Amino acid sequence: MTDAPSTLARTTTTLRRHGWLSLRRRHRGYLVYLAASAILAVFLASVGLLSSSKTLLGIPGSGTSLVVVLAAVLAGPLVGVLVSVTAGALFYAFVADLGDVGAPSGALAGTIIWVASALIAGRVADALRRSADLGDAQQETAALYETLEAGLLPRLPFSHPGLSVVTRYVPSERRLNLGGDFLDIVGLESSLAMILGDVAGHGPAAAALGANLRSTWRGLILAGSDPPTVLATLNRTVFWDEPSDGAFVTLCLAWLDMRERRLTYMSVGHPPMLLIGEDGSRPLETHPTLPLGVVSHVKPAFTDVPLADPWTLFAYTDGLIEGREAPVSTARYGEHRLMSELSKLGALGLTDESVDRLLRDIRTANGGPAADDIAVVVISGSGVAGEASPEAATLSVRS
């Protein structure tokens, strides 16, 4: 993932490149005008001396039209018009012999014809160039979007014995208005660490901050930092980035100890993680905590949760429950509706297929795509779904 500084550098380079291109185009127009005027001077002077055809319909008019159209295509309609006016003056001087062979009205008529040809040819050529530039810009925008979006997702493959992991990332209907939902999972020797976050706001700045937090979290986890250190560092990262729109970040942080069957968990202004067992689904109890970026120091309030087989943990961003409960309803889908649907599936029923079906049902209830991005992480210790293979994990995130 390209971080914010490198993204800014790339943007600056692009602006400089476009400015240089604009300067080169102006310089090219000047050169095209000089070259076309020189060619016309040589051509019309030669025609005036050697040819008996000295009318607009003959060799002089045809050759001049060709040069004028080429100049307009290469450098635009303005340069084409200037070349046309110059051509009219040269035609009157060399071909009409200053009125001795042809009347001034002939040169004037020729100039009008050439100006019209230059305007038409130049505008058509500019329209084609703009269309090509628009296609290039759309490709660059799509590539930038994919780069930013990829930075919000885990670096797969991921697999862990005895665990089934399903992740989903669903962009909002405002696809190019990038959001800041991000997630990551790191499997260690006998444990698993997870982060699921949501940067308030949309756009490249939110996506860049989310990707930066994900990368920072991964580095801390691989370095073996304890949960309070991870939380404090992430909060300082938000303040260090100084987002221009005053963005704040909600987080779900979790450490799963497979040997002890214990979850260390904290919700930082985020919807609580759901625990699904044989008795249904329920939100995990957590201490209220402000999101990152609100205060300079976030007090750690981690909760230890024992896990009894079979169990499934369900973490999500609020885009999942903020849609409508029905296409014609003003009521939200809500947490209670989500827990009801998850209870029907049970701890052993959250497979790739059932998670996709749940997301489709939520979209249908909303009457279309969600207005906000959706990120989901499902971790099951039942082992029924089997160990997640690298290929399956890749497909689950990219789905």
Contacts in CASP RR format, 6 or more apart in sequence:
PFRMAT RR
TARGET T0000
AUTHOR 0000-0000-0000
METHOD contacts of the structure
MODEL  1
MTDAPSTLARTTTTLRRHGWLSLRRRHRGYLVYLAASAILAVFLASVGLL
SSSKTLLGIPGSGTSLVVVLAAVLAGPLVGVLVSVTAGALFYAFVADLGD
VGAPSGALAGTIIWVASALIAGRVADALRRSADLGDAQQETAALYETLEA
GLLPRLPFSHPGLSVVTRYVPSERRLNLGGDFLDIVGLESSLAMILGDVA
GHGPAAAALGANLRSTWRGLILAGSDPPTVLATLNRTVFWDEPSDGAFVT
LCLAWLDMRERRLTYMSVGHPPMLLIGEDGSRPLETHPTLPLGVVSHVKP
AFTDVPLADPWTLFAYTDGLIEGREAPVSTARYGEHRLMSELSKLGALGL
TDESVDRLLRDIRTANGGPAADDIAVVVISGSGVAGEASPEAATLSVRS
1 147 0 8 1.000
1 148 0 8 1.000
1 150 0 8 1.000
1 151 0 8 1.000
1 152 0 8 1.000
1 211 0 8 1.000
1 214 0 8 1.000
1 215 0 8 1.000
2 10 0 8 1.000
2 147 0 8 1.000
2 148 0 8 1.000
3 208 0 8 1.000
3 211 0 8 1.000
3 212 0 8 1.000
3 215 0 8 1.000
4 205 0 8 1.000
4 208 0 8 1.000
4 209 0 8 1.000
4 212 0 8 1.000
4 241 0 8 1.000
7 204 0 8 1.000
7 208 0 8 1.000
25 75 0 8 1.000
28 74 0 8 1.000
28 75 0 8 1.000
29 74 0 8 1.000
29 75 0 8 1.000
29 76 0 8 1.000
29 79 0 8 1.000
32 71 0 8 1.000
32 74 0 8 1.000
32 75 0 8 1.000
32 79 0 8 1.000
32 83 0 8 1.000
33 71 0 8 1.000
33 75 0 8 1.000
33 79 0 8 1.000
33 80 0 8 1.000
33 82 0 8 1.000
33 83 0 8 1.000
33 86 0 8 1.000
36 67 0 8 1.000
36 68 0 8 1.000
36 70 0 8 1.000
36 71 0 8 1.000
36 79 0 8 1.000
36 80 0 8 1.000
36 83 0 8 1.000
36 86 0 8 1.000
37 83 0 8 1.000
37 86 0 8 1.000
37 90 0 8 1.000
39 67 0 8 1.000
40 64 0 8 1.000
40 67 0 8 1.000
40 83 0 8 1.000
40 86 0 8 1.000
40 87 0 8 1.000
40 90 0 8 1.000
41 90 0 8 1.000
41 94 0 8 1.000
43 63 0 8 1.000
43 64 0 8 1.000
43 67 0 8 1.000
44 60 0 8 1.000
44 64 0 8 1.000
44 87 0 8 1.000
44 90 0 8 1.000
44 91 0 8 1.000
44 93 0 8 1.000
44 94 0 8 1.000
44 95 0 8 1.000
45 90 0 8 1.000
45 94 0 8 1.000
47 53 0 8 1.000
47 54 0 8 1.000
47 59 0 8 1.000
47 60 0 8 1.000
47 94 0 8 1.000
47 95 0 8 1.000
48 54 0 8 1.000
48 60 0 8 1.000
48 94 0 8 1.000
48 95 0 8 1.000
48 97 0 8 1.000
51 59 0 8 1.000
51 60 0 8 1.000
53 59 0 8 1.000
53 60 0 8 1.000
54 60 0 8 1.000
54 95 0 8 1.000
54 96 0 8 1.000
54 101 0 8 1.000
54 102 0 8 1.000
55 61 0 8 1.000
56 106 0 8 1.000
56 109 0 8 1.000
56 110 0 8 1.000
56 113 0 8 1.000
60 91 0 8 1.000
60 95 0 8 1.000
61 91 0 8 1.000
61 110 0 8 1.000
64 87 0 8 1.000
64 88 0 8 1.000
64 91 0 8 1.000
64 114 0 8 1.000
65 113 0 8 1.000
65 114 0 8 1.000
65 117 0 8 1.000
67 83 0 8 1.000
67 87 0 8 1.000
68 80 0 8 1.000
68 83 0 8 1.000
68 84 0 8 1.000
68 87 0 8 1.000
68 114 0 8 1.000
68 117 0 8 1.000
68 118 0 8 1.000
69 117 0 8 1.000
69 118 0 8 1.000
69 121 0 8 1.000
71 79 0 8 1.000
71 80 0 8 1.000
71 83 0 8 1.000
71 118 0 8 1.000
72 79 0 8 1.000
72 80 0 8 1.000
72 81 0 8 1.000
72 83 0 8 1.000
72 117 0 8 1.000
72 118 0 8 1.000
72 119 0 8 1.000
72 121 0 8 1.000
72 122 0 8 1.000
72 125 0 8 1.000
73 121 0 8 1.000
73 122 0 8 1.000
73 125 0 8 1.000
74 125 0 8 1.000
76 122 0 8 1.000
76 125 0 8 1.000
76 126 0 8 1.000
77 118 0 8 1.000
77 119 0 8 1.000
77 121 0 8 1.000
77 122 0 8 1.000
77 123 0 8 1.000
77 126 0 8 1.000
80 118 0 8 1.000
80 119 0 8 1.000
80 121 0 8 1.000
80 122 0 8 1.000
81 115 0 8 1.000
81 118 0 8 1.000
81 119 0 8 1.000
83 114 0 8 1.000
83 118 0 8 1.000
84 111 0 8 1.000
84 114 0 8 1.000
84 115 0 8 1.000
84 117 0 8 1.000
84 118 0 8 1.000
85 111 0 8 1.000
85 115 0 8 1.000
87 111 0 8 1.000
87 114 0 8 1.000
88 107 0 8 1.000
88 108 0 8 1.000
88 110 0 8 1.000
88 111 0 8 1.000
88 114 0 8 1.000
89 107 0 8 1.000
91 107 0 8 1.000
91 110 0 8 1.000
91 111 0 8 1.000
92 98 0 8 1.000
92 99 0 8 1.000
92 104 0 8 1.000
92 107 0 8 1.000
95 101 0 8 1.000
95 102 0 8 1.000
96 102 0 8 1.000
96 103 0 8 1.000
96 104 0 8 1.000
96 106 0 8 1.000
96 107 0 8 1.000
141 176 0 8 1.000
144 204 0 8 1.000
145 175 0 8 1.000
145 176 0 8 1.000
145 178 0 8 1.000
148 178 0 8 1.000
148 204 0 8 1.000
148 207 0 8 1.000
148 208 0 8 1.000
148 211 0 8 1.000
149 169 0 8 1.000
149 171 0 8 1.000
149 178 0 8 1.000
149 207 0 8 1.000
151 182 0 8 1.000
151 207 0 8 1.000
151 211 0 8 1.000
151 214 0 8 1.000
151 215 0 8 1.000
152 169 0 8 1.000
152 180 0 8 1.000
152 181 0 8 1.000
152 182 0 8 1.000
152 183 0 8 1.000
152 207 0 8 1.000
152 210 0 8 1.000
152 211 0 8 1.000
152 214 0 8 1.000
152 375 0 8 1.000
153 167 0 8 1.000
153 169 0 8 1.000
153 182 0 8 1.000
153 183 0 8 1.000
153 184 0 8 1.000
153 397 0 8 1.000
154 167 0 8 1.000
154 183 0 8 1.000
154 184 0 8 1.000
154 185 0 8 1.000
154 397 0 8 1.000
155 184 0 8 1.000
155 218 0 8 1.000
156 390 0 8 1.000
156 393 0 8 1.000
156 394 0 8 1.000
156 397 0 8 1.000
157 389 0 8 1.000
157 390 0 8 1.000
157 391 0 8 1.000
157 393 0 8 1.000
157 394 0 8 1.000
158 165 0 8 1.000
158 185 0 8 1.000
158 187 0 8 1.000
158 388 0 8 1.000
158 390 0 8 1.000
158 393 0 8 1.000
159 387 0 8 1.000
159 388 0 8 1.000
159 389 0 8 1.000
159 390 0 8 1.000
159 393 0 8 1.000
160 187 0 8 1.000
160 192 0 8 1.000
160 258 0 8 1.000
160 387 0 8 1.000
160 388 0 8 1.000
161 387 0 8 1.000
162 258 0 8 1.000
162 381 0 8 1.000
162 383 0 8 1.000
162 386 0 8 1.000
162 387 0 8 1.000
163 192 0 8 1.000
163 258 0 8 1.000
163 379 0 8 1.000
163 380 0 8 1.000
163 381 0 8 1.000
163 383 0 8 1.000
163 387 0 8 1.000
163 388 0 8 1.000
164 351 0 8 1.000
164 378 0 8 1.000
164 379 0 8 1.000
164 380 0 8 1.000
164 381 0 8 1.000
164 382 0 8 1.000
164 383 0 8 1.000
164 384 0 8 1.000
164 385 0 8 1.000
164 386 0 8 1.000
164 387 0 8 1.000
164 388 0 8 1.000
165 185 0 8 1.000
165 377 0 8 1.000
165 378 0 8 1.000
165 379 0 8 1.000
165 380 0 8 1.000
165 388 0 8 1.000
165 393 0 8 1.000
165 396 0 8 1.000
166 350 0 8 1.000
166 351 0 8 1.000
166 352 0 8 1.000
166 355 0 8 1.000
166 376 0 8 1.000
166 377 0 8 1.000
166 378 0 8 1.000
166 380 0 8 1.000
166 388 0 8 1.000
166 396 0 8 1.000
167 183 0 8 1.000
167 185 0 8 1.000
167 375 0 8 1.000
167 376 0 8 1.000
167 377 0 8 1.000
167 378 0 8 1.000
167 393 0 8 1.000
167 396 0 8 1.000
167 397 0 8 1.000
168 355 0 8 1.000
168 356 0 8 1.000
168 359 0 8 1.000
168 374 0 8 1.000
168 375 0 8 1.000
168 376 0 8 1.000
168 396 0 8 1.000
168 397 0 8 1.000
168 399 0 8 1.000
169 181 0 8 1.000
169 183 0 8 1.000
169 373 0 8 1.000
169 374 0 8 1.000
169 375 0 8 1.000
169 376 0 8 1.000
169 397 0 8 1.000
170 359 0 8 1.000
170 370 0 8 1.000
170 373 0 8 1.000
170 374 0 8 1.000
170 375 0 8 1.000
171 179 0 8 1.000
171 373 0 8 1.000
172 179 0 8 1.000
172 369 0 8 1.000
172 370 0 8 1.000
172 371 0 8 1.000
172 372 0 8 1.000
172 373 0 8 1.000
172 374 0 8 1.000
173 368 0 8 1.000
173 369 0 8 1.000
173 370 0 8 1.000
173 371 0 8 1.000
174 202 0 8 1.000
174 371 0 8 1.000
177 202 0 8 1.000
177 203 0 8 1.000
178 202 0 8 1.000
178 203 0 8 1.000
178 204 0 8 1.000
178 206 0 8 1.000
178 207 0 8 1.000
179 199 0 8 1.000
179 201 0 8 1.000
179 202 0 8 1.000
179 203 0 8 1.000
179 206 0 8 1.000
179 207 0 8 1.000
179 372 0 8 1.000
179 373 0 8 1.000
180 197 0 8 1.000
180 198 0 8 1.000
180 199 0 8 1.000
180 201 0 8 1.000
180 202 0 8 1.000
180 203 0 8 1.000
180 206 0 8 1.000
180 207 0 8 1.000
180 209 0 8 1.000
180 210 0 8 1.000
180 373 0 8 1.000
181 197 0 8 1.000
181 198 0 8 1.000
181 199 0 8 1.000
181 317 0 8 1.000
181 373 0 8 1.000
181 374 0 8 1.000
181 375 0 8 1.000
182 195 0 8 1.000
182 196 0 8 1.000
182 197 0 8 1.000
182 198 0 8 1.000
182 199 0 8 1.000
182 210 0 8 1.000
182 211 0 8 1.000
182 213 0 8 1.000
182 214 0 8 1.000
182 375 0 8 1.000
183 194 0 8 1.000
183 195 0 8 1.000
183 196 0 8 1.000
183 197 0 8 1.000
183 214 0 8 1.000
183 375 0 8 1.000
183 377 0 8 1.000
184 194 0 8 1.000
184 195 0 8 1.000
184 214 0 8 1.000
184 217 0 8 1.000
184 218 0 8 1.000
185 192 0 8 1.000
185 193 0 8 1.000
185 194 0 8 1.000
185 377 0 8 1.000
186 192 0 8 1.000
186 193 0 8 1.000
186 194 0 8 1.000
186 218 0 8 1.000
186 221 0 8 1.000
186 222 0 8 1.000
187 193 0 8 1.000
188 221 0 8 1.000
190 257 0 8 1.000
190 258 0 8 1.000
190 259 0 8 1.000
191 255 0 8 1.000
191 256 0 8 1.000
191 257 0 8 1.000
191 258 0 8 1.000
191 259 0 8 1.000
192 255 0 8 1.000
192 256 0 8 1.000
192 258 0 8 1.000
192 379 0 8 1.000
193 221 0 8 1.000
193 254 0 8 1.000
193 255 0 8 1.000
193 256 0 8 1.000
194 252 0 8 1.000
194 253 0 8 1.000
194 254 0 8 1.000
194 255 0 8 1.000
194 256 0 8 1.000
194 315 0 8 1.000
194 377 0 8 1.000
194 379 0 8 1.000
195 213 0 8 1.000
195 214 0 8 1.000
195 217 0 8 1.000
195 251 0 8 1.000
195 252 0 8 1.000
195 253 0 8 1.000
195 254 0 8 1.000
196 251 0 8 1.000
196 252 0 8 1.000
196 270 0 8 1.000
196 315 0 8 1.000
196 316 0 8 1.000
196 317 0 8 1.000
196 375 0 8 1.000
196 377 0 8 1.000
197 210 0 8 1.000
197 213 0 8 1.000
197 249 0 8 1.000
197 250 0 8 1.000
197 251 0 8 1.000
197 252 0 8 1.000
197 270 0 8 1.000
197 317 0 8 1.000
197 375 0 8 1.000
198 249 0 8 1.000
198 250 0 8 1.000
198 251 0 8 1.000
198 270 0 8 1.000
198 317 0 8 1.000
198 318 0 8 1.000
198 373 0 8 1.000
198 375 0 8 1.000
199 206 0 8 1.000
199 207 0 8 1.000
199 209 0 8 1.000
199 210 0 8 1.000
199 213 0 8 1.000
199 247 0 8 1.000
199 248 0 8 1.000
199 249 0 8 1.000
200 206 0 8 1.000
200 247 0 8 1.000
200 248 0 8 1.000
200 249 0 8 1.000
200 250 0 8 1.000
200 291 0 8 1.000
201 245 0 8 1.000
201 247 0 8 1.000
205 243 0 8 1.000
205 244 0 8 1.000
205 245 0 8 1.000
205 247 0 8 1.000
206 243 0 8 1.000
206 247 0 8 1.000
209 238 0 8 1.000
209 241 0 8 1.000
209 243 0 8 1.000
209 247 0 8 1.000
209 249 0 8 1.000
210 249 0 8 1.000
212 237 0 8 1.000
212 241 0 8 1.000
213 234 0 8 1.000
213 237 0 8 1.000
213 238 0 8 1.000
213 249 0 8 1.000
216 233 0 8 1.000
216 234 0 8 1.000
216 237 0 8 1.000
217 230 0 8 1.000
217 234 0 8 1.000
220 229 0 8 1.000
220 230 0 8 1.000
220 233 0 8 1.000
220 234 0 8 1.000
221 230 0 8 1.000
225 233 0 8 1.000
227 253 0 8 1.000
227 255 0 8 1.000
227 264 0 8 1.000
227 266 0 8 1.000
227 300 0 8 1.000
227 302 0 8 1.000
228 300 0 8 1.000
228 302 0 8 1.000
230 253 0 8 1.000
231 253 0 8 1.000
231 266 0 8 1.000
231 268 0 8 1.000
231 298 0 8 1.000
231 300 0 8 1.000
232 297 0 8 1.000
232 298 0 8 1.000
232 300 0 8 1.000
234 249 0 8 1.000
234 251 0 8 1.000
234 292 0 8 1.000
235 292 0 8 1.000
235 293 0 8 1.000
235 296 0 8 1.000
235 297 0 8 1.000
235 298 0 8 1.000
238 247 0 8 1.000
238 248 0 8 1.000
238 249 0 8 1.000
238 292 0 8 1.000
238 293 0 8 1.000
239 293 0 8 1.000
239 296 0 8 1.000
247 293 0 8 1.000
248 291 0 8 1.000
248 292 0 8 1.000
248 293 0 8 1.000
248 294 0 8 1.000
249 268 0 8 1.000
249 291 0 8 1.000
249 292 0 8 1.000
249 293 0 8 1.000
250 268 0 8 1.000
250 269 0 8 1.000
250 270 0 8 1.000
250 271 0 8 1.000
250 291 0 8 1.000
250 292 0 8 1.000
250 318 0 8 1.000
251 266 0 8 1.000
251 267 0 8 1.000
251 268 0 8 1.000
251 269 0 8 1.000
251 270 0 8 1.000
251 291 0 8 1.000
251 292 0 8 1.000
252 265 0 8 1.000
252 266 0 8 1.000
252 267 0 8 1.000
252 268 0 8 1.000
252 270 0 8 1.000
252 271 0 8 1.000
252 273 0 8 1.000
252 315 0 8 1.000
253 265 0 8 1.000
253 266 0 8 1.000
253 267 0 8 1.000
253 268 0 8 1.000
253 302 0 8 1.000
254 263 0 8 1.000
254 264 0 8 1.000
254 265 0 8 1.000
254 266 0 8 1.000
254 273 0 8 1.000
254 313 0 8 1.000
254 315 0 8 1.000
255 263 0 8 1.000
255 264 0 8 1.000
255 265 0 8 1.000
256 262 0 8 1.000
256 263 0 8 1.000
256 264 0 8 1.000
256 313 0 8 1.000
256 379 0 8 1.000
257 263 0 8 1.000
257 264 0 8 1.000
261 306 0 8 1.000
261 307 0 8 1.000
261 308 0 8 1.000
261 309 0 8 1.000
262 304 0 8 1.000
262 305 0 8 1.000
262 306 0 8 1.000
262 307 0 8 1.000
263 284 0 8 1.000
263 304 0 8 1.000
263 305 0 8 1.000
263 306 0 8 1.000
263 307 0 8 1.000
263 313 0 8 1.000
264 302 0 8 1.000
264 303 0 8 1.000
264 304 0 8 1.000
264 305 0 8 1.000
265 273 0 8 1.000
265 284 0 8 1.000
265 286 0 8 1.000
265 302 0 8 1.000
265 303 0 8 1.000
265 304 0 8 1.000
265 305 0 8 1.000
266 286 0 8 1.000
266 287 0 8 1.000
266 289 0 8 1.000
266 300 0 8 1.000
266 301 0 8 1.000
266 302 0 8 1.000
266 303 0 8 1.000
267 273 0 8 1.000
267 284 0 8 1.000
267 286 0 8 1.000
267 289 0 8 1.000
268 289 0 8 1.000
268 290 0 8 1.000
268 291 0 8 1.000
268 292 0 8 1.000
268 298 0 8 1.000
269 288 0 8 1.000
269 289 0 8 1.000
269 290 0 8 1.000
269 291 0 8 1.000
270 291 0 8 1.000
270 317 0 8 1.000
271 316 0 8 1.000
271 317 0 8 1.000
271 318 0 8 1.000
271 321 0 8 1.000
271 335 0 8 1.000
272 283 0 8 1.000
272 284 0 8 1.000
272 285 0 8 1.000
272 286 0 8 1.000
273 283 0 8 1.000
273 284 0 8 1.000
273 313 0 8 1.000
273 314 0 8 1.000
273 315 0 8 1.000
274 281 0 8 1.000
274 282 0 8 1.000
274 283 0 8 1.000
274 284 0 8 1.000
274 313 0 8 1.000
274 314 0 8 1.000
274 315 0 8 1.000
274 338 0 8 1.000
274 339 0 8 1.000
274 342 0 8 1.000
275 281 0 8 1.000
275 282 0 8 1.000
275 283 0 8 1.000
275 284 0 8 1.000
275 305 0 8 1.000
275 307 0 8 1.000
275 311 0 8 1.000
275 312 0 8 1.000
275 313 0 8 1.000
275 314 0 8 1.000
276 311 0 8 1.000
276 312 0 8 1.000
276 313 0 8 1.000
276 314 0 8 1.000
276 342 0 8 1.000
276 343 0 8 1.000
276 345 0 8 1.000
276 346 0 8 1.000
276 347 0 8 1.000
276 350 0 8 1.000
277 310 0 8 1.000
277 311 0 8 1.000
277 312 0 8 1.000
277 346 0 8 1.000
277 347 0 8 1.000
278 310 0 8 1.000
278 346 0 8 1.000
278 347 0 8 1.000
280 339 0 8 1.000
280 342 0 8 1.000
280 343 0 8 1.000
280 346 0 8 1.000
280 347 0 8 1.000
281 314 0 8 1.000
281 339 0 8 1.000
281 342 0 8 1.000
281 343 0 8 1.000
281 346 0 8 1.000
282 339 0 8 1.000
283 335 0 8 1.000
283 339 0 8 1.000
284 303 0 8 1.000
284 305 0 8 1.000
285 303 0 8 1.000
286 301 0 8 1.000
286 303 0 8 1.000
287 301 0 8 1.000
287 303 0 8 1.000
289 298 0 8 1.000
289 299 0 8 1.000
289 301 0 8 1.000
290 298 0 8 1.000
292 298 0 8 1.000
307 381 0 8 1.000
309 381 0 8 1.000
309 382 0 8 1.000
310 347 0 8 1.000
310 348 0 8 1.000
310 380 0 8 1.000
310 381 0 8 1.000
310 382 0 8 1.000
310 384 0 8 1.000
311 347 0 8 1.000
311 380 0 8 1.000
311 381 0 8 1.000
311 382 0 8 1.000
312 346 0 8 1.000
312 347 0 8 1.000
312 348 0 8 1.000
312 349 0 8 1.000
312 350 0 8 1.000
312 378 0 8 1.000
312 379 0 8 1.000
312 380 0 8 1.000
312 381 0 8 1.000
312 382 0 8 1.000
313 377 0 8 1.000
313 378 0 8 1.000
313 379 0 8 1.000
313 380 0 8 1.000
314 342 0 8 1.000
314 350 0 8 1.000
314 376 0 8 1.000
314 377 0 8 1.000
314 378 0 8 1.000
315 376 0 8 1.000
315 377 0 8 1.000
315 378 0 8 1.000
316 338 0 8 1.000
316 374 0 8 1.000
316 375 0 8 1.000
316 376 0 8 1.000
316 377 0 8 1.000
317 372 0 8 1.000
317 373 0 8 1.000
317 374 0 8 1.000
317 375 0 8 1.000
317 376 0 8 1.000
318 372 0 8 1.000
319 370 0 8 1.000
319 371 0 8 1.000
319 372 0 8 1.000
319 373 0 8 1.000
319 374 0 8 1.000
320 333 0 8 1.000
320 338 0 8 1.000
320 362 0 8 1.000
320 370 0 8 1.000
320 374 0 8 1.000
320 376 0 8 1.000
321 332 0 8 1.000
321 333 0 8 1.000
321 334 0 8 1.000
321 335 0 8 1.000
321 337 0 8 1.000
321 338 0 8 1.000
322 332 0 8 1.000
322 333 0 8 1.000
322 334 0 8 1.000
322 370 0 8 1.000
322 371 0 8 1.000
322 372 0 8 1.000
323 332 0 8 1.000
323 333 0 8 1.000
323 334 0 8 1.000
323 362 0 8 1.000
323 365 0 8 1.000
323 366 0 8 1.000
323 370 0 8 1.000
323 371 0 8 1.000
324 330 0 8 1.000
324 331 0 8 1.000
324 332 0 8 1.000
324 333 0 8 1.000
324 365 0 8 1.000
324 366 0 8 1.000
324 367 0 8 1.000
325 331 0 8 1.000
325 332 0 8 1.000
325 333 0 8 1.000
325 334 0 8 1.000
325 337 0 8 1.000
325 365 0 8 1.000
326 365 0 8 1.000
327 364 0 8 1.000
327 365 0 8 1.000
327 366 0 8 1.000
327 367 0 8 1.000
327 368 0 8 1.000
333 362 0 8 1.000
333 365 0 8 1.000
333 366 0 8 1.000
341 358 0 8 1.000
341 361 0 8 1.000
342 350 0 8 1.000
342 358 0 8 1.000
345 354 0 8 1.000
345 358 0 8 1.000
347 380 0 8 1.000
347 382 0 8 1.000
348 380 0 8 1.000
348 382 0 8 1.000
348 384 0 8 1.000
348 385 0 8 1.000
349 384 0 8 1.000
349 385 0 8 1.000
350 378 0 8 1.000
350 380 0 8 1.000
350 385 0 8 1.000
351 385 0 8 1.000
352 392 0 8 1.000
352 395 0 8 1.000
352 396 0 8 1.000
352 399 0 8 1.000
355 376 0 8 1.000
355 378 0 8 1.000
356 399 0 8 1.000
359 374 0 8 1.000
359 376 0 8 1.000
362 370 0 8 1.000
363 369 0 8 1.000
363 370 0 8 1.000
388 396 0 8 1.000
END
